[in-house]
């Protein structure tokens, strides 16, 4: 029975991802889930008591996986500068994943502060890796630098969304250009003030010359 319940719960989460990717948060309803999975609407409530509980389950499963993809992209890079680049590019790449966008969007509407705190806790490993990387770059207050770095990333993601809103799905070239700019902006801004201008961080000005595939990829 436990295995059957787990399989059914997984099927419901898969159906929720499809609904979100196809129609956004408005498309996610227990009636639509029931139709997609062949369950009675009342049966869906046996697995999730509310839409908020469903969305939290989605976030609990998916966000750590996406964070792990970014961690993996950072882990294979040799230097601190390259790990920061992978961190930025990985998150910008995720912004093009329709499932990721939809899950993040619906979470903003459905989750309360306590649920968001539980989700953020799942990112502790990624945050720790960024902080260690910033320590390697010589930051005395790497936690502050990590918060500022995330601000750059979130601004880049908003630009991807803006292009999507204006022109439909943005092309790979437009996304790569935003990622390149964010990488250069982040690395220049993250240079510790007591380091000379010719330190290795500046060498990353050409970091955007690659194929834009560093970091985590959209599923």
C-alpha positions, 0 to 999 in steps of 0.5 A, spaced: 500 500 500 505 504 501 508 503 494 502 504 491 501 511 494 508 513 493 507 511 485 500 515 485 503 521 489 509 521 484 504 521 478 500 527 481 506 531 481 508 529 474 501 531 472 502 538 476 508 539 472 505 538 465 499 542 467 503 548 470 508 548 464 502 548 459 497 553 462 501 556 468 498 556 475 491 558 473 491 551 469 493 547 476 487 545 479 485 538 483 479 537 477 485 538 472 489 533 476 484 528 476 482 528 469 490 528 467 491 522 472 484 518 471 483 519 479 476 521 482 477 529 484 475 526 491 481 521 491 486 527 489 485 530 496 487 523 499 494 525 497 494 532 498 489 536 502 490 543 499 493 546 493 498 549 497 500 542 500 501 540 493 505 546 491 510 545 497 511 537 495 513 539 488 518 544 491 520 540 496 522 535 490 524 539 484 528 545 487 533 541 491 534 537 484 535 543 480 540 546 486 544 539 485 545 540 478 548 547 479 552 544 485 554 539 480 556 544 474 560 548 480 564 542 482 567 540 476 570 547 475 577 548 477 577 555 480 573 560 484 572 564 478 569 559 474 565 556 479 562 563 480 561 563 472 557 556 473 553 558 478 550 564 474 549 561 468 546 555 471 541 559 474 540 563 468 539 556 464 534 554 469 530 560 467 528 557 460 525 551 463 518 552 463 517 547 469 522 551 473 518 557 471 511 555 473 513 551 479 517 558 482 511 562 480 506 558 483 510 557 489 510 565 490 502 565 490 501 558 494 506 558 499 506 561 506 512 564 509 513 557 513 513 553 507 518 558 503 523 557 509 522 550 509 524 550 501 530 555 502 533 550 507 533 545 502 538 550 498 543 550 504 548 546 500 548 550 494 549 556 499 555 553 502 558 552 496 557 559 493 560 562 500 566 557 500 567 560 493 567 567 495 572 565 501 577 563 496 576 569 492 578 573 498 572 576 501 572 577 508 564 577 508 562 572 503 555 571 506 554 578 504 557 577 497 553 571 496 547 575 497 549 581 492 551 575 487 544 572 488 541 579 486 545 579 480 542 572 478 535 574 479 536 581 475 538 576 469 533 572 470 528 577 470 531 580 464 530 573 461 522 573 463 522 580 460 524 578 453 519 572 453 514 577 455 515 581 449 517 576 444 515 570 446 520 564 447 527 568 447 532 565 443 538 561 445 542 567 443 538 572 447 539 568 453 546 567 452 547 574 451 544 576 458 548 570 461 554 573 459 553 580 461 551 577 468 557 573 469 561 579 467 557 584 472 558 579 477 565 577 477 567 585 476 563 586 482 565 581 486 573 583 486 575 584 493 577 591 494 584 590 496 586 586 490 589 589 484 585 591 478 589 585 474 587 580 479 584 573 475 577 575 476 578 580 470 580 575 466 573 572 466 571 578 461 571 573 456 568 568 460 562 569 455 566 566 449 563 559 451 557 555 448 553 558 454 552 550 457 556 551 463 552 550 470 546 546 470 541 545 464 534 545 464 531 538 464 
